[in-house]
Amino acid sequence: MAKKKTAAERRRKAAEMREQRLRLERRRRILNIAGVSTAAALVLGLLGFAVFMQIRSSIIPGMEEFEVGSYEHVQVGERVDYDQTPPVGGNHWAYWQNCGVYPEPVTYELGVHSLEHGAVWINYAPDLPQDEVDTLVDMYSPGDYLLIAPHDGELDAPIVASSWGRQVTAETASDEALQRFVERFERGTDVPEPGAACSGAVSATAAEVSAGIESGNVDFLGGGAPMDAPAGDGAADTGSGAEDTADGQDPEGDDGAEQDGADTGSQDEGTRNEDAEDTDGTE
């Protein structure tokens, strides 16, 4: 009887051990599933956060977008009636405003050309507090495609930033929307002429440009300031011969050289005839 009890006890213990192993196996399975689920949730969470940050960075509060129609070159001195103030694109002169910081307003038709090259143009109210102006100035580093200047006339806000076809307003220089706008669109690529220069052209203020146009003195163009009008494009003509200076061309051109060649040829022929006559006389 004792032996049977002992055997029964062994079977009971064996069953308990099997049950314990099964419980441990189920627990490991549950932990594995939980671990995989947690890892998957973490990955999905990180991906979701990255997508959220991408969407968040692409959404700039208060930014307006505009369709830019014509953006051709017009004669230097011709004023363009822009739809936005300050403008975000449109017809412009064949010269651009050098990027940088200006103490006085700059010319619309030159600034728009800078936008066409991928610049961000920040206009601010003349009565903006100096500490705010200093913060704007600190945003610029040499080589940046930033044009910063006070605005001549009323603005919809103390600060207005423009890129090609876009604009955002700000109350302060530290406004997050302004910072995002500059970060995203400075040296923009979705412009008519991405990568084109924003230096080596005009550094004159609007007052200097206006005075030059009124007096007929186009020195504000910088003498050798470049134009990006195609050859034969009359839109870049300043009406005062400035296009020849900018291109570094001789006003006489090839025609003058050909005329010189023709004159030289005639002189040589006359000399040959005189020599022939002298020879005949000697004989």
C-alpha positions in Angstrom: 0.0 0.0 0.0 2.8 2.3 0.9 4.5 1.6 -2.5 1.3 2.5 -4.4 1.1 5.7 -2.4 4.6 6.5 -3.2 4.0 5.9 -6.9 0.9 8.1 -6.8 2.9 10.8 -5.1 5.5 10.7 -7.9 2.9 10.9 -10.6 1.4 13.9 -8.8 4.7 15.7 -8.5 5.5 14.9 -12.1 2.1 16.4 -13.1 2.8 19.5 -11.0 6.2 19.9 -12.6 4.7 19.6 -16.1 2.1 22.2 -15.2 4.8 24.5 -13.8 6.8 24.1 -17.1 3.7 24.9 -19.1 3.1 28.0 -17.0 6.7 29.1 -17.4 6.4 28.5 -21.2 3.2 30.5 -21.4 4.8 33.3 -19.4 7.9 33.4 -21.7 5.6 33.5 -24.7 3.6 36.3 -23.3 6.8 38.3 -22.4 8.1 37.7 -25.9 4.9 39.0 -27.5 4.9 41.9 -25.1 8.5 42.7 -25.9 7.9 42.6 -29.6 4.8 44.7 -29.2 6.6 47.2 -27.1 9.5 47.5 -29.6 7.0 47.8 -32.5 5.1 50.5 -30.6 8.4 52.3 -29.9 9.4 52.2 -33.5 6.0 53.4 -34.6 6.1 56.1 -32.0 9.5 57.4 -33.2 8.3 57.3 -36.8 5.1 59.1 -35.8 7.1 61.7 -33.9 9.4 62.2 -36.9 6.5 62.6 -39.2 4.8 65.0 -36.8 8.0 67.1 -36.6 8.3 67.1 -40.4 4.7 68.3 -40.7 5.2 70.8 -37.9 8.3 72.3 -39.5 6.5 72.5 -42.9 3.6 74.4 -41.4 4.5 78.0 -40.8 1.7 79.8 -38.9 0.4 82.8 -40.8 2.4 82.2 -44.0 0.6 83.2 -47.2 1.3 81.9 -50.7 0.8 83.8 -53.9 0.9 82.9 -57.6 3.5 84.9 -59.4 2.6 85.6 -63.0 5.0 87.4 -65.2 8.6 87.8 -64.0 10.4 89.3 -67.0 13.1 92.0 -67.1 12.0 95.5 -67.6 14.0 98.6 -68.4 16.1 99.9 -65.5 14.2 102.9 -64.1 10.7 101.5 -65.0 8.6 101.1 -61.9 6.5 97.9 -61.5 3.1 97.9 -59.8 3.3 94.9 -57.5 0.3 93.1 -56.1 1.8 92.7 -52.6 3.6 95.1 -50.3 6.5 94.3 -50.0 6.5 92.3 -53.3 6.9 88.5 -53.4 7.8 88.3 -57.2 7.0 89.7 -60.5 8.7 91.7 -63.3 12.0 93.3 -62.2 15.2 94.9 -63.4 18.1 92.9 -64.9 20.2 93.8 -61.9 19.7 92.4 -58.4 20.2 93.9 -54.9 23.2 92.4 -53.1 22.1 90.3 -50.1 23.1 91.9 -46.8 21.9 94.3 -44.2 21.0 97.9 -45.2 20.3 100.9 -43.0 17.9 102.4 -45.5 15.1 101.0 -47.8 16.1 99.2 -51.0 14.5 99.3 -54.4 11.6 96.9 -55.1 12.6 96.1 -58.6 16.1 95.1 -57.4 14.9 93.2 -54.3 12.5 91.1 -56.4 15.4 90.0 -58.5 17.1 88.8 -55.4 14.0 86.8 -54.5 14.2 85.2 -57.9 17.7 83.9 -57.0 16.4 82.3 -53.7 16.8 85.1 -51.2 14.6 85.9 -48.2 13.8 89.6 -48.0 13.0 90.9 -44.5 11.4 94.4 -44.4 10.8 96.0 -41.0 9.0 99.1 -39.9 11.3 102.2 -39.4 10.1 102.6 -35.8 11.0 99.0 -34.9 12.8 99.1 -31.5 16.6 99.0 -31.9 16.9 95.7 -29.9 14.6 94.1 -32.4 16.6 95.5 -35.3 19.7 94.1 -33.7 18.2 90.7 -33.5 17.3 90.8 -37.2 20.8 92.0 -38.1 22.3 89.1 -36.1 20.4 86.7 -38.3 22.6 87.5 -41.2 26.0 86.0 -41.8 28.2 86.8 -44.8 27.2 84.6 -47.8 23.6 84.2 -46.6 20.8 84.8 -49.0 19.2 87.3 -46.7 18.2 90.9 -47.5 17.4 92.9 -44.4 16.3 96.6 -44.6 13.8 99.0 -43.2 10.7 99.6 -45.3 9.6 102.9 -46.8 5.9 103.0 -46.1 3.3 101.2 -44.0 3.5 97.4 -43.4 0.9 95.0 -42.2 3.1 94.1 -39.2 6.3 95.4 -37.7 8.3 92.7 -39.7 7.4 91.2 -43.0 9.5 88.4 -44.6 9.1 87.5 -48.2 10.4 84.8 -50.5 9.4 84.0 -54.0 5.6 83.6 -53.9 5.4 83.5 -50.1 5.2 86.0 -47.2 4.9 85.9 -43.4 4.5 88.6 -40.9 5.9 88.8 -37.4 5.5 91.1 -34.3 9.1 90.4 -33.1 12.4 89.3 -34.5 12.3 86.2 -32.4 8.9 85.1 -33.7 8.9 81.3 -34.3 7.1 81.7 -37.6 9.8 84.1 -38.9 12.6 81.9 -37.8 11.0 78.8 -39.5 10.4 80.9 -42.7 14.0 82.0 -42.9 15.3 78.5 -42.2 13.1 76.9 -44.8 13.3 79.4 -47.7 16.7 81.1 -47.4 18.6 80.0 -50.5 15.4 78.5 -51.8 15.3 76.0 -54.7 11.7 76.4 -55.8 12.5 79.7 -57.5 13.0 80.7 -61.2 16.8 80.9 -60.9 17.9 78.7 -58.0 21.6 79.0 -57.1 22.1 82.3 -59.0 24.3 84.9 -57.2 23.1 87.3 -54.5 26.2 89.4 -54.6 28.4 91.3 -57.1 25.6 93.5 -58.3 23.9 96.6 -56.7 24.5 97.8 -53.2 22.9 101.2 -53.5 19.9 102.1 -51.4 16.5 103.1 -52.9 17.3 106.8 -52.4 20.6 106.5 -54.2 19.0 104.6 -57.0 16.2 107.2 -57.4 18.7 110.0 -57.4 20.8 108.3 -60.1 17.8 107.7 -62.3 16.6 111.3 -62.0 20.1 112.6 -62.9 20.8 110.1 -65.6 23.8 108.9 -63.7 23.7 105.1 -63.5 26.8 104.6 -61.4 24.6 103.0 -58.8 24.6 99.9 -61.1 28.2 99.4 -60.0 29.9 99.9 -63.3 30.7 96.2 -64.0 27.5 95.0 -62.2 26.3 91.8 -63.9 23.0 91.3 -65.7 21.4 88.0 -66.3 19.4 89.0 -69.4 20.1 86.8 -72.4 22.1 88.3 -75.3 20.0 90.6 -77.4 17.4 91.1 -74.7 16.4 94.7 -74.9 14.6 94.5 -71.5 18.0 94.9 -69.9 18.8 98.2 -71.8 19.2 101.1 -69.4 18.9 103.6 -72.2 22.2 105.1 -71.3 24.7 102.5 -72.6 25.1 100.9 -69.2 24.6 97.5 -70.7 27.9 97.9 -72.6 29.8 98.7 -69.4 28.2 95.8 -67.5 29.2 93.3 -70.2 32.7 94.8 -70.6 32.2 95.1 -74.3 33.7 97.7 -76.7 30.8 100.0 -77.9 32.2 99.7 -81.4 32.0 95.9 -81.3 33.1 93.7 -84.2 31.9 96.2 -86.8 34.6 98.6 -85.6 37.2 95.9 -85.9 36.1 95.0 -89.4 36.2 98.7 -90.5 39.7 99.0 -89.1 40.7 95.9 -91.1 39.2 97.3 -94.2 41.0 100.6 -93.9 44.3 98.8 -93.3 43.7 96.6 -96.4 43.1 99.7 -98.5 46.3 101.3 -97.3 48.3 98.2 -98.1 46.9 98.0 -101.6 47.8 101.7 -102.2 51.3 101.1 -101.1 51.7 98.1 -103.5 50.4 100.2 -106.4 52.9 103.0 -105.7 55.8 100.5 -105.5 54.7 99.1 -108.9 54.7 102.6 -110.5 58.2 103.3 -109.2 59.5 100.1 -110.7 58.0 100.9 -114.1 59.6 104.3 -114.1 63.0 102.9 -113.3 62.8 100.4 -116.2 
